Amino acid sequence: MSKPETDDSEDTLPPLSRHAVRVFGERGVAPEGELRDDTLAAEVPVALVFNGVSHAVMMATPQDMDAFALGFALSEGILDTAADCRGIDVRTVDASEAGLPAGMPGIEVQLEISTRSFERLKDRRRSLAGRTGCGVCGVESFAGLDLSPQPVPRRDWIERIDLPTVLHAFAGMPPRQVFNAEAGAIHAAAWATVDGELTDLMEDVGRHNALDKLIGSLARANRLQEPGFVLMSSRGSHELVRKCARVGIAAMATISAPTAMGVRMAELCGLRFWGLCRAPRGVLYADGRSHGS
């Protein structure tokens, strides 16, 4: 599988920034408060443009933008494989050019994709535009939710993703969450082997974005089909399950609880799903050995 060409000028905006704040209520701090510098996570609008046509604007941490864009395109079914992306160009757009308030720049990511993928994307946009509204989750109809399960191929190693393996992998996450350690408010998506060894971790203010960055990074390295599983520093929602299933990832574990729809989606996709993974405890919500009916 070929890799998309990327522009090395990405990540021109910092993922963290310093702000002057006044702290109150802390032991040893005077009643009038204490002036300090605080580190905050950056959150910027990122426009994803496919073959010159803007498709979506996401709020994201301005880091690993090429991986994010590729992962989004794969996990949302815009591309079938990374080879369908011919190139990615990332540029910073200043606030005045983007029509945003002063001090709020944006990022534009241009993806050049295959004709087949682009025609499918245009058909999807036309279909959405023609539906009547129901006001659900920001789309125009129930059908627009696109909740069709994506069956995951059966994996003979799936039962090796047990509680000790999952907890071992989670124990390796905090040292790699460097942005969250400084600023907080930043989610992480990580990849671990079937032995629970953490190999990759991506961070973003959005849990979906962090997962897309991880998927894009794995796709660029031709590693999406490796045995292993995803870990999330978040709750387990149906969107995360579907993103994993769409690219063939067979197992996921989350620190927080899942939603009922997330569990049902995992059952329908045949994805092994651990939740509430806080040592020494974890809950297996879907075993990944069979597809629901």
Backbone as CSV, one residue per row, in Angstrom:
resi,resn,N_x,N_y,N_z,CA_x,CA_y,CA_z,C_x,C_y,C_z
1,MET,0.839,-1.186,0.000,0.000,0.000,0.000,0.877,1.239,0.000
2,SER,0.658,2.111,-0.979,1.477,3.317,-1.049,1.032,4.323,-0.008
3,LYS,1.946,5.228,0.344,1.656,6.247,1.346,1.352,7.566,0.647
4,PRO,0.381,8.338,1.174,0.120,9.647,0.584,1.274,10.591,0.832
5,GLU,1.530,11.444,-0.158,2.558,12.463,0.041,2.037,13.522,1.003
6,THR,2.893,13.969,1.911,2.479,14.971,2.875,3.402,16.169,2.825
7,ASP,2.850,17.309,3.220,3.606,18.542,3.253,4.248,18.687,4.620
8,ASP,5.556,18.890,4.680,6.264,18.970,5.945,6.006,20.256,6.718
9,SER,5.169,21.165,6.171,4.929,22.440,6.838,3.809,22.387,7.866
10,GLU,3.312,21.187,8.194,2.206,21.067,9.130,2.643,21.399,10.559
11,ASP,1.661,21.418,11.443,1.898,21.659,12.865,2.546,23.011,13.112
12,THR,2.135,24.020,12.351,2.716,25.340,12.533,2.103,26.090,13.703
13,LEU,0.978,25.606,14.224,0.389,26.186,15.421,0.753,25.310,16.618
14,PRO,1.046,25.904,17.773,1.440,25.100,18.937,0.250,24.358,19.534
15,PRO,0.465,23.148,20.035,-0.635,22.388,20.643,-0.997,22.880,22.042
16,LEU,-0.093,23.649,22.675,-0.323,24.174,24.019,-0.007,25.664,24.029
17,SER,-0.598,26.383,24.976,-0.287,27.806,25.117,-0.315,28.182,26.594
18,ARG,0.374,29.284,26.914,0.456,29.781,28.288,-0.467,30.979,28.467
19,HIS,-1.168,30.996,29.606,-2.086,32.085,29.904,-1.935,32.505,31.360
20,ALA,-2.033,33.796,31.596,-2.000,34.309,32.960,-3.362,34.087,33.615
21,VAL,-3.360,33.503,34.808,-4.595,33.219,35.538,-4.417,33.640,36.995
22,ARG,-5.523,33.747,37.711,-5.464,34.027,39.141,-6.091,32.850,39.880
23,VAL,-5.345,32.243,40.797,-5.761,31.050,41.523,-6.345,31.455,42.877
24,PHE,-7.503,30.875,43.226,-8.149,31.142,44.504,-8.398,29.832,45.252
25,GLY,-8.492,29.915,46.568,-8.931,28.797,47.392,-7.900,27.736,47.670
26,GLU,-6.675,27.930,47.244,-5.623,26.945,47.468,-4.922,27.242,48.790
27,ARG,-4.528,26.197,49.491,-3.852,26.389,50.767,-2.596,27.239,50.575
28,GLY,-2.437,28.234,51.437,-1.277,29.109,51.373,-1.439,30.280,50.431
29,VAL,-2.564,30.340,49.697,-2.816,31.439,48.769,-3.671,32.489,49.471
30,ALA,-3.307,33.750,49.325,-4.034,34.839,49.959,-5.459,34.917,49.425
31,PRO,-6.384,35.498,50.225,-7.792,35.586,49.790,-7.973,36.299,48.458
32,GLU,-7.081,37.240,48.145,-7.224,37.949,46.871,-6.676,37.152,45.685
33,GLY,-6.179,35.935,45.954,-5.702,35.079,44.882,-4.232,35.288,44.562
34,GLU,-3.727,34.435,43.695,-2.314,34.497,43.310,-2.207,34.415,41.801
35,LEU,-1.446,35.322,41.209,-1.269,35.356,39.760,-0.229,34.330,39.337
36,ARG,-0.604,33.493,38.353,0.304,32.453,37.847,0.128,32.319,36.346
37,ASP,1.045,31.560,35.735,0.888,31.139,34.341,0.296,29.736,34.332
38,ASP,-0.644,29.511,33.432,-1.261,28.192,33.299,-1.103,27.723,31.856
39,THR,-0.970,26.420,31.673,-0.864,25.833,30.340,-2.222,25.315,29.910
40,LEU,-2.662,25.725,28.727,-3.948,25.312,28.194,-3.774,24.571,26.872
41,ALA,-4.692,23.658,26.618,-4.678,22.924,25.358,-5.236,23.794,24.240
42,ALA,-4.585,23.766,23.094,-5.096,24.493,21.930,-6.265,23.735,21.322
43,GLU,-7.226,24.492,20.832,-8.382,23.928,20.138,-8.676,24.835,18.954
44,VAL,-8.414,24.342,17.750,-8.545,25.189,16.564,-9.468,24.533,15.541
45,PRO,-10.150,25.334,14.719,-10.967,24.762,13.647,-10.083,24.232,12.526
46,VAL,-10.374,23.013,12.104,-9.613,22.352,11.043,-10.573,22.015,9.908
47,ALA,-10.364,22.635,8.761,-11.198,22.380,7.590,-10.588,21.245,6.778
48,LEU,-11.379,20.218,6.520,-10.943,19.079,5.710,-11.524,19.252,4.310
49,VAL,-10.632,19.376,3.336,-11.021,19.696,1.961,-10.570,18.547,1.055
50,PHE,-11.535,17.955,0.338,-11.245,16.818,-0.537,-11.369,17.250,-1.993
51,ASN,-10.262,17.149,-2.712,-10.230,17.536,-4.131,-10.830,18.927,-4.340
52,GLY,-10.477,19.837,-3.443,-10.913,21.220,-3.570,-12.280,21.527,-3.010
53,VAL,-13.002,20.525,-2.501,-14.350,20.734,-1.968,-14.321,20.541,-0.454
54,SER,-14.727,21.562,0.290,-14.740,21.472,1.747,-15.809,20.485,2.199
55,HIS,-15.426,19.572,3.091,-16.348,18.526,3.543,-16.769,18.714,4.995
56,ALA,-15.829,19.073,5.865,-16.150,19.175,7.290,-15.156,20.108,7.959
57,VAL,-15.598,20.716,9.051,-14.710,21.491,9.908,-14.787,20.884,11.299
58,MET,-13.640,20.482,11.814,-13.551,19.848,13.131,-12.740,20.731,14.066
59,MET,-13.062,20.683,15.347,-12.246,21.360,16.351,-11.227,20.353,16.868
60,ALA,-9.937,20.697,16.772,-8.901,19.715,17.077,-7.657,20.388,17.634
61,THR,-6.797,19.583,18.234,-5.475,20.019,18.664,-4.563,20.049,17.439
62,PRO,-3.897,21.165,17.168,-3.117,21.304,15.923,-1.798,20.546,15.962
63,GLN,-1.889,19.245,15.934,-0.722,18.368,15.947,-1.073,17.119,15.156
64,ASP,-0.131,16.617,14.345,-0.357,15.384,13.572,-1.573,15.531,12.650
65,MET,-1.651,16.649,11.963,-2.818,16.937,11.141,-2.932,16.012,9.923
66,ASP,-1.806,15.616,9.350,-1.896,14.716,8.198,-2.432,13.354,8.620
67,ALA,-1.988,12.845,9.781,-2.510,11.577,10.293,-3.990,11.706,10.619
68,PHE,-4.371,12.833,11.209,-5.771,13.061,11.536,-6.647,13.027,10.288
69,ALA,-6.243,13.747,9.262,-7.049,13.818,8.043,-7.174,12.457,7.372
70,LEU,-6.075,11.724,7.296,-6.114,10.397,6.684,-6.973,9.449,7.509
71,GLY,-6.799,9.477,8.832,-7.597,8.614,9.694,-9.075,8.927,9.617
72,PHE,-9.416,10.215,9.576,-10.818,10.614,9.432,-11.396,10.080,8.124
73,ALA,-10.654,10.242,7.038,-11.145,9.799,5.736,-11.362,8.285,5.705
74,LEU,-10.498,7.542,6.369,-10.643,6.085,6.417,-11.771,5.668,7.353
75,SER,-11.806,6.235,8.547,-12.782,5.801,9.545,-14.194,6.256,9.224
76,GLU,-14.338,7.270,8.356,-15.651,7.721,7.937,-16.066,7.121,6.593
77,GLY,-15.250,6.232,6.050,-15.612,5.540,4.816,-15.455,6.356,3.558
78,ILE,-14.755,7.484,3.646,-14.498,8.284,2.440,-13.465,7.583,1.567
79,LEU,-12.462,6.983,2.193,-11.447,6.190,1.501,-11.564,4.730,1.917
80,ASP,-11.248,3.831,0.995,-11.192,2.407,1.328,-9.834,2.032,1.904
81,THR,-8.786,2.603,1.346,-7.428,2.333,1.814,-6.630,3.628,1.769
82,ALA,-5.490,3.624,2.439,-4.618,4.801,2.409,-4.131,5.099,0.999
83,ALA,-4.072,4.088,0.142,-3.624,4.293,-1.239,-4.580,5.159,-2.039
84,ASP,-5.841,5.304,-1.569,-6.798,6.169,-2.252,-6.508,7.644,-2.014
85,CYS,-5.595,7.948,-1.098,-5.185,9.333,-0.862,-3.867,9.578,-1.588
86,ARG,-3.874,10.505,-2.532,-2.687,10.779,-3.346,-1.743,11.788,-2.699
87,GLY,-2.288,12.636,-1.855,-1.450,13.644,-1.224,-2.218,14.427,-0.179
88,ILE,-1.490,14.979,0.785,-2.087,15.785,1.847,-1.251,17.052,2.018
89,ASP,-1.915,18.191,2.038,-1.243,19.469,2.231,-1.903,20.190,3.398
90,VAL,-1.102,20.624,4.354,-1.605,21.282,5.559,-1.094,22.714,5.592
91,ARG,-1.994,23.663,5.833,-1.556,25.050,5.960,-2.347,25.766,7.044
92,THR,-1.686,26.703,7.690,-2.333,27.540,8.686,-3.048,28.697,7.989
93,VAL,-4.247,28.998,8.434,-5.045,30.096,7.882,-5.237,31.117,8.995
94,ASP,-4.777,32.350,8.775,-4.907,33.333,9.853,-6.372,33.717,10.038
95,ALA,-6.652,34.291,11.197,-8.037,34.542,11.586,-8.776,35.415,10.588
96,SER,-8.133,36.461,10.086,-8.810,37.368,9.166,-9.172,36.668,7.861
97,GLU,-8.272,35.826,7.341,-8.549,35.091,6.105,-9.678,34.095,6.299
98,ALA,-9.721,33.478,7.480,-10.732,32.453,7.750,-12.072,33.048,8.184
99,GLY,-12.104,34.362,8.443,-13.328,34.978,8.921,-13.626,34.643,10.366
100,LEU,-12.566,34.412,11.148,-12.695,34.044,12.556,-12.315,35.234,13.430
101,PRO,-12.698,35.217,14.714,-12.312,36.306,15.619,-10.797,36.427,15.734
102,ALA,-10.344,37.635,16.030,-8.906,37.878,16.169,-8.298,36.927,17.184
103,GLY,-7.111,36.420,16.851,-6.414,35.498,17.743,-6.904,34.068,17.660
104,MET,-7.766,33.767,16.678,-8.281,32.402,16.517,-8.004,31.909,15.098
105,PRO,-6.770,31.553,14.789,-6.452,31.041,13.452,-7.027,29.646,13.236
106,GLY,-7.035,29.219,12.006,-7.503,27.880,11.681,-6.473,27.122,10.876
107,ILE,-6.799,25.894,10.543,-5.933,25.042,9.724,-6.779,24.463,8.596
108,GLU,-6.224,24.472,7.396,-6.879,23.850,6.246,-6.040,22.656,5.804
109,VAL,-6.699,21.514,5.668,-6.026,20.306,5.207,-6.629,19.913,3.867
110,GLN,-5.814,19.971,2.832,-6.241,19.608,1.483,-5.826,18.169,1.203
111,LEU,-6.799,17.323,0.875,-6.515,15.938,0.510,-6.858,15.724,-0.955
112,GLU,-5.938,15.134,-1.677,-6.178,14.737,-3.066,-6.492,13.249,-3.041
113,ILE,-7.721,12.898,-3.418,-8.152,11.513,-3.308,-8.531,10.958,-4.677
114,SER,-8.659,9.635,-4.754,-8.947,8.969,-6.021,-10.310,9.404,-6.562
115,THR,-10.469,9.290,-7.860,-11.735,9.655,-8.499,-12.883,8.836,-7.943
116,ARG,-12.667,7.546,-7.747,-13.722,6.687,-7.205,-14.175,7.160,-5.835
117,SER,-13.227,7.476,-4.970,-13.562,7.933,-3.627,-14.290,9.268,-3.663
118,PHE,-13.848,10.160,-4.541,-14.460,11.482,-4.605,-15.882,11.400,-5.155
119,GLU,-16.117,10.554,-6.152,-17.468,10.397,-6.692,-18.404,9.849,-5.620
120,ARG,-17.916,8.903,-4.823,-18.731,8.346,-3.735,-19.038,9.424,-2.693
121,LEU,-18.057,10.257,-2.393,-18.265,11.338,-1.427,-19.307,12.323,-1.944
122,LYS,-19.240,12.666,-3.219,-20.226,13.581,-3.799,-21.627,12.973,-3.759
123,ASP,-21.740,11.673,-4.041,-23.042,11.010,-3.989,-23.614,11.051,-2.578
124,ARG,-22.758,10.859,-1.591,-23.204,10.894,-0.200,-23.726,12.281,0.159
125,ARG,-23.011,13.316,-0.287,-23.424,14.688,0.010,-24.762,15.012,-0.666
126,ARG,-24.945,14.538,-1.887,-26.213,14.779,-2.584,-27.361,14.070,-1.868
127,SER,-27.107,12.859,-1.385,-28.129,12.099,-0.682,-28.554,12.801,0.595
128,LEU,-27.593,13.295,1.356,-27.910,13.995,2.597,-28.698,15.263,2.317
129,ALA,-28.339,15.967,1.251,-28.990,17.225,0.941,-30.452,17.031,0.562
130,GLY,-30.816,15.842,0.076,-32.175,15.620,-0.373,-33.102,15.053,0.678
131,ARG,-32.657,14.824,1.887,-33.490,14.214,2.910,-34.256,15.262,3.711
132,THR,-35.394,14.853,4.248,-36.153,15.756,5.104,-35.561,15.756,6.495
133,GLY,-35.810,16.801,7.247,-35.145,16.961,8.539,-35.855,16.243,9.664
134,CYS,-35.060,15.725,10.603,-35.627,15.191,11.840,-34.886,15.739,13.051
135,GLY,-33.796,16.502,12.833,-33.140,17.172,13.945,-32.400,16.260,14.887
136,VAL,-31.840,15.155,14.419,-31.149,14.205,15.280,-29.643,14.300,15.075
137,CYS,-28.918,14.613,16.128,-27.453,14.536,16.131,-26.794,15.326,15.007
138,GLY,-27.422,16.416,14.594,-26.790,17.268,13.608,-26.906,16.786,12.180
139,VAL,-27.629,15.683,11.941,-27.862,15.240,10.567,-29.335,15.432,10.242
140,GLU,-29.702,15.271,8.955,-31.023,15.668,8.522,-32.069,14.572,8.595
141,SER,-31.674,13.336,8.858,-32.650,12.259,8.972,-32.031,11.116,9.752
142,PHE,-32.868,10.167,10.176,-32.332,8.993,10.873,-31.351,8.243,9.980
143,ALA,-31.678,8.153,8.688,-30.790,7.443,7.770,-29.430,8.113,7.689
144,GLY,-29.416,9.427,7.917,-28.156,10.151,7.869,-27.199,9.773,8.972
145,LEU,-27.719,9.122,10.022,-26.830,8.678,11.094,-25.882,7.586,10.625
146,ASP,-26.285,6.822,9.603,-25.426,5.775,9.037,-24.929,4.840,10.131
147,LEU,-25.864,4.134,10.747,-25.526,3.238,11.847,-25.352,1.788,11.408
148,SER,-25.265,1.545,10.125,-25.089,0.164,9.666,-23.801,-0.418,10.242
149,PRO,-23.881,-1.580,10.911,-22.661,-2.169,11.495,-21.702,-2.652,10.429
150,GLN,-20.429,-2.545,10.725,-19.371,-3.003,9.830,-18.739,-4.243,10.455
151,PRO,-19.073,-5.451,9.974,-18.537,-6.658,10.610,-17.003,-6.696,10.573
152,VAL,-16.419,-7.054,11.693,-14.962,-7.187,11.791,-14.583,-8.624,11.481
153,PRO,-13.582,-8.859,10.637,-13.143,-10.246,10.400,-12.781,-10.939,11.706
154,ARG,-13.083,-12.198,11.813,-12.799,-12.946,13.033,-11.284,-13.095,13.208
155,ARG,-10.830,-12.951,14.425,-9.402,-13.033,14.748,-9.178,-14.199,15.703
156,ASP,-8.249,-15.092,15.367,-8.022,-16.253,16.228,-7.302,-15.892,17.526
157,TRP,-6.808,-14.663,17.616,-6.097,-14.223,18.814,-6.953,-13.380,19.755
158,ILE,-8.242,-13.213,19.433,-9.048,-12.216,20.129,-9.137,-12.457,21.633
159,GLU,-9.172,-13.727,22.079,-9.313,-13.984,23.515,-8.033,-13.683,24.291
160,ARG,-6.952,-13.410,23.594,-5.728,-12.984,24.286,-5.858,-11.561,24.810
161,ILE,-6.859,-10.828,24.319,-7.104,-9.482,24.825,-7.946,-9.627,26.089
162,ASP,-7.286,-10.071,27.168,-7.966,-10.306,28.443,-7.680,-9.147,29.403
163,LEU,-8.216,-9.228,30.620,-8.082,-8.114,31.550,-6.627,-7.806,31.912
164,PRO,-5.787,-8.786,32.263,-4.392,-8.443,32.560,-3.690,-7.733,31.398
165,THR,-3.978,-8.170,30.180,-3.366,-7.547,29.005,-3.826,-6.105,28.853
166,VAL,-5.124,-5.891,29.019,-5.685,-4.538,28.888,-5.133,-3.615,29.970
167,LEU,-5.101,-4.070,31.211,-4.621,-3.219,32.302,-3.125,-2.937,32.170
168,HIS,-2.375,-3.899,31.684,-0.945,-3.674,31.450,-0.745,-2.564,30.418
169,ALA,-1.561,-2.588,29.376,-1.453,-1.554,28.342,-1.856,-0.185,28.892
170,PHE,-2.930,-0.128,29.647,-3.358,1.157,30.215,-2.293,1.732,31.146
171,ALA,-1.575,0.873,31.850,-0.534,1.360,32.758,0.582,2.068,32.012
172,GLY,0.735,1.769,30.728,1.777,2.406,29.935,1.368,3.716,29.304
173,MET,0.099,4.126,29.469,-0.367,5.342,28.797,0.088,6.651,29.448
174,PRO,-0.023,6.816,30.774,0.272,8.137,31.362,1.630,8.728,30.993
175,PRO,2.731,7.958,30.987,4.014,8.571,30.626,4.056,9.114,29.199
176,ARG,3.195,8.598,28.323,3.184,9.033,26.928,2.207,10.189,26.684
177,GLN,1.360,10.503,27.650,0.373,11.570,27.494,1.006,12.904,27.907
178,VAL,1.952,13.347,27.108,2.765,14.501,27.493,1.965,15.806,27.457
179,PHE,1.072,15.976,26.493,0.269,17.192,26.429,-0.733,17.236,27.573
180,ASN,-1.366,16.107,27.840,-2.343,16.074,28.921,-1.686,16.321,30.272
181,ALA,-0.458,15.863,30.444,0.250,16.088,31.704,0.467,17.570,31.958
182,GLU,0.643,18.341,30.881,0.881,19.777,31.022,-0.403,20.580,31.119
183,ALA,-1.406,20.197,30.357,-2.589,21.048,30.234,-3.880,20.409,30.717
184,GLY,-3.924,19.069,30.804,-5.198,18.421,31.073,-6.129,18.591,29.885
185,ALA,-7.350,18.081,30.003,-8.402,18.287,28.991,-8.071,17.676,27.638
186,ILE,-7.101,16.772,27.583,-6.690,16.190,26.301,-6.853,14.674,26.352
187,HIS,-7.576,14.142,25.385,-7.787,12.700,25.299,-6.613,12.015,24.598
188,ALA,-6.558,10.702,24.774,-5.528,9.907,24.108,-6.152,8.662,23.500
189,ALA,-5.620,8.269,22.348,-5.932,6.989,21.720,-4.604,6.270,21.519
190,ALA,-4.534,5.021,21.954,-3.272,4.283,21.906,-3.469,2.935,21.241
191,TRP,-2.356,2.384,20.797,-2.338,1.054,20.168,-1.427,0.153,20.971
192,ALA,-1.910,-1.068,21.237,-1.123,-2.047,21.982,-1.127,-3.381,21.259
193,THR,-0.079,-4.148,21.454,0.016,-5.485,20.886,-0.868,-6.442,21.671
194,VAL,-1.007,-7.664,21.187,-1.817,-8.659,21.896,-1.179,-9.065,23.219
195,ASP,0.057,-8.654,23.460,0.707,-8.883,24.754,0.569,-7.683,25.686
196,GLY,-0.137,-6.646,25.233,-0.363,-5.492,26.072,0.753,-4.470,26.069
197,GLU,1.677,-4.566,25.104,2.767,-3.593,25.020,2.311,-2.395,24.184
198,LEU,2.367,-1.217,24.766,1.946,0.000,24.084,3.002,0.403,23.054
199,THR,2.556,0.660,21.829,3.501,1.028,20.767,3.270,2.425,20.209
200,ASP,2.047,2.932,20.274,1.705,4.217,19.670,0.686,4.930,20.549
201,LEU,0.762,6.266,20.563,-0.247,7.051,21.279,-0.393,8.414,20.609
202,MET,-1.626,8.830,20.418,-1.938,10.134,19.849,-2.844,10.897,20.811
203,GLU,-2.669,12.230,20.859,-3.454,13.059,21.758,-4.234,14.129,20.993
204,ASP,-5.412,14.478,21.550,-6.219,15.543,20.968,-7.305,15.924,21.968
205,VAL,-7.791,17.165,21.864,-8.885,17.587,22.727,-10.154,16.780,22.449
206,GLY,-10.270,16.225,21.257,-11.420,15.405,20.898,-11.063,13.932,20.898
207,ARG,-11.876,13.106,21.559,-11.579,11.667,21.586,-11.661,11.063,20.191
208,HIS,-12.641,11.518,19.387,-12.742,11.005,18.020,-11.507,11.405,17.209
209,ASN,-11.048,12.634,17.422,-9.872,13.099,16.691,-8.637,12.302,17.055
210,ALA,-8.472,12.025,18.360,-7.317,11.236,18.795,-7.324,9.866,18.124
211,LEU,-8.515,9.255,18.043,-8.614,7.951,17.386,-8.312,8.057,15.898
212,ASP,-8.822,9.107,15.249,-8.524,9.283,13.823,-7.031,9.481,13.590
213,LYS,-6.373,10.233,14.471,-4.923,10.407,14.341,-4.204,9.067,14.459
214,LEU,-4.638,8.245,15.405,-4.024,6.924,15.577,-4.259,6.056,14.338
215,ILE,-5.489,6.031,13.849,-5.807,5.238,12.656,-4.986,5.708,11.465
216,GLY,-4.884,7.015,11.289,-4.099,7.538,10.174,-2.636,7.184,10.280
217,SER,-2.086,7.262,11.489,-0.678,6.911,11.690,-0.430,5.440,11.396
218,LEU,-1.326,4.574,11.867,-1.184,3.142,11.592,-1.335,2.847,10.103
219,ALA,-2.277,3.538,9.460,-2.504,3.303,8.029,-1.289,3.694,7.203
220,ARG,-0.668,4.817,7.533,0.519,5.255,6.790,1.643,4.243,6.888
221,ALA,1.711,3.541,8.024,2.769,2.554,8.237,2.337,1.142,7.828
222,ASN,1.173,1.021,7.186,0.646,-0.288,6.755,0.500,-1.255,7.928
223,ARG,0.002,-0.748,9.064,-0.068,-1.570,10.272,-1.490,-1.821,10.770
224,LEU,-2.499,-1.412,10.030,-3.863,-1.563,10.513,-4.278,-3.016,10.679
225,GLN,-3.649,-3.916,9.965,-4.026,-5.330,10.048,-3.181,-6.108,11.064
226,GLU,-2.299,-5.414,11.764,-1.510,-6.095,12.800,-2.414,-6.556,13.946
227,PRO,-2.106,-7.694,14.583,-2.837,-8.072,15.793,-2.608,-7.026,16.884
228,GLY,-3.677,-6.597,17.507,-3.558,-5.597,18.555,-4.894,-4.950,18.825
229,PHE,-4.900,-3.932,19.693,-6.162,-3.299,20.068,-5.952,-1.836,20.411
230,VAL,-7.078,-1.100,20.412,-7.092,0.329,20.697,-7.454,0.556,22.157
231,LEU,-6.807,1.562,22.767,-7.164,2.005,24.108,-7.580,3.474,24.020
232,MET,-8.623,3.842,24.763,-9.124,5.206,24.754,-9.229,5.736,26.181
233,SER,-8.802,6.975,26.371,-8.916,7.630,27.679,-10.259,8.335,27.783
234,SER,-11.325,7.626,27.467,-12.648,8.250,27.377,-13.715,7.195,27.606
235,ARG,-14.967,7.614,27.477,-16.063,6.657,27.455,-16.080,5.939,26.113
236,GLY,-16.848,4.879,26.037,-16.915,4.102,24.804,-18.234,4.319,24.087
237,SER,-18.226,5.172,23.075,-19.445,5.485,22.333,-19.504,4.703,21.024
238,HIS,-20.689,4.711,20.413,-20.860,3.933,19.188,-19.984,4.448,18.059
239,GLU,-19.695,5.781,18.041,-18.864,6.320,16.964,-17.453,5.729,17.003
240,LEU,-16.911,5.587,18.205,-15.565,5.024,18.333,-15.548,3.564,17.888
241,VAL,-16.593,2.830,18.268,-16.695,1.425,17.851,-16.747,1.330,16.335
242,ARG,-17.577,2.172,15.708,-17.724,2.100,14.257,-16.451,2.504,13.533
243,LYS,-15.749,3.496,14.048,-14.492,3.893,13.426,-13.514,2.721,13.444
244,CYS,-13.408,2.046,14.580,-12.505,0.897,14.670,-12.939,-0.211,13.716
245,ALA,-14.225,-0.542,13.747,-14.716,-1.643,12.922,-14.534,-1.346,11.441
246,ARG,-14.732,-0.107,11.047,-14.642,0.241,9.627,-13.254,-0.022,9.054
247,VAL,-12.220,0.122,9.878,-10.859,-0.101,9.382,-10.310,-1.463,9.815
248,GLY,-11.185,-2.332,10.371,-10.789,-3.702,10.680,-10.151,-3.913,12.036
249,ILE,-10.196,-2.916,12.924,-9.666,-3.093,14.278,-10.669,-3.907,15.079
250,ALA,-10.202,-4.990,15.711,-11.103,-5.986,16.283,-11.338,-5.846,17.776
251,ALA,-10.631,-4.950,18.463,-10.798,-4.851,19.912,-10.509,-3.430,20.371
252,MET,-11.253,-3.002,21.394,-11.081,-1.673,21.965,-11.318,-1.733,23.462
253,ALA,-10.585,-0.916,24.200,-10.763,-0.813,25.646,-10.805,0.657,26.027
254,THR,-11.721,1.012,26.929,-11.871,2.398,27.347,-11.767,2.511,28.864
255,ILE,-11.246,3.646,29.321,-11.117,3.872,30.755,-12.483,4.057,31.393
256,SER,-13.364,4.793,30.727,-14.683,5.084,31.287,-15.729,4.110,30.758
257,ALA,-16.956,4.334,31.169,-18.046,3.427,30.813,-18.446,3.578,29.354
258,PRO,-19.028,2.548,28.781,-19.570,2.662,27.422,-21.009,3.152,27.469
259,THR,-21.535,3.507,26.316,-22.970,3.739,26.181,-23.629,2.432,25.739
260,ALA,-24.947,2.362,25.927,-25.668,1.167,25.498,-25.553,0.975,23.990
261,MET,-25.598,2.079,23.226,-25.466,1.965,21.774,-24.060,1.522,21.397
262,GLY,-23.064,1.973,22.158,-21.699,1.537,21.895,-21.545,0.044,22.060
263,VAL,-22.141,-0.500,23.119,-22.066,-1.948,23.352,-22.814,-2.698,22.262
264,ARG,-24.010,-2.226,21.913,-24.774,-2.910,20.879,-24.040,-2.887,19.547
265,MET,-23.415,-1.772,19.224,-22.660,-1.684,17.980,-21.494,-2.669,17.997
266,ALA,-20.834,-2.800,19.148,-19.735,-3.764,19.256,-20.240,-5.184,19.041
267,GLU,-21.407,-5.495,19.598,-21.984,-6.830,19.406,-22.284,-7.083,17.935
268,LEU,-22.867,-6.104,17.273,-23.229,-6.270,15.868,-22.006,-6.362,14.963
269,CYS,-20.935,-5.667,15.336,-19.718,-5.680,14.525,-18.811,-6.857,14.845
270,GLY,-19.040,-7.508,15.985,-18.131,-8.573,16.402,-16.826,-8.038,16.939
271,LEU,-16.881,-6.889,17.625,-15.690,-6.247,18.172,-15.606,-6.510,19.669
272,ARG,-14.445,-6.916,20.145,-14.235,-7.150,21.577,-14.117,-5.798,22.283
273,PHE,-14.907,-5.610,23.344,-15.068,-4.282,23.929,-14.963,-4.356,25.454
274,TRP,-13.852,-3.789,25.963,-13.654,-3.640,27.398,-13.971,-2.203,27.802
275,GLY,-14.579,-2.039,28.987,-14.842,-0.707,29.505,-14.611,-0.642,31.000
276,LEU,-14.631,0.581,31.547,-14.375,0.810,32.974,-13.082,0.130,33.415
277,CYS,-12.040,0.329,32.631,-10.763,-0.349,32.875,-9.892,0.480,33.815
278,ARG,-10.118,0.295,35.086,-9.327,0.965,36.126,-8.860,-0.099,37.090
279,ALA,-7.562,-0.353,37.097,-6.998,-1.461,37.868,-7.498,-1.427,39.317
280,PRO,-7.831,-2.611,39.841,-7.672,-3.961,39.264,-8.898,-4.456,38.505
281,ARG,-9.799,-3.560,38.109,-11.103,-3.936,37.584,-11.223,-3.619,36.103
282,GLY,-12.089,-4.360,35.445,-12.455,-4.089,34.068,-13.713,-4.861,33.745
283,VAL,-14.500,-4.388,32.796,-15.760,-5.038,32.431,-15.717,-5.381,30.947
284,LEU,-15.985,-6.658,30.633,-16.044,-7.093,29.247,-17.496,-6.974,28.770
285,TYR,-17.769,-6.013,27.919,-19.131,-5.756,27.467,-19.490,-6.538,26.206
286,ALA,-18.507,-6.827,25.372,-18.727,-7.623,24.173,-17.481,-8.452,23.935
287,ASP,-17.670,-9.761,23.696,-16.506,-10.657,23.682,-15.797,-10.734,22.336
288,GLY,-16.441,-10.259,21.256,-15.781,-10.264,19.958,-15.733,-11.616,19.289
289,ARG,-16.411,-12.598,19.851,-16.351,-13.942,19.263,-17.502,-14.223,18.318
290,SER,-18.532,-13.381,18.360,-19.675,-13.601,17.473,-20.294,-12.265,17.119
291,HIS,-20.964,-12.223,15.982,-21.673,-11.016,15.568,-23.108,-11.105,16.055
292,GLY,-23.612,-9.994,16.588,-24.979,-9.967,17.089,-25.989,-10.103,15.973
293,SER,-27.206,-10.406,16.336,-28.274,-10.541,15.342,-29.481,-9.752,15.777
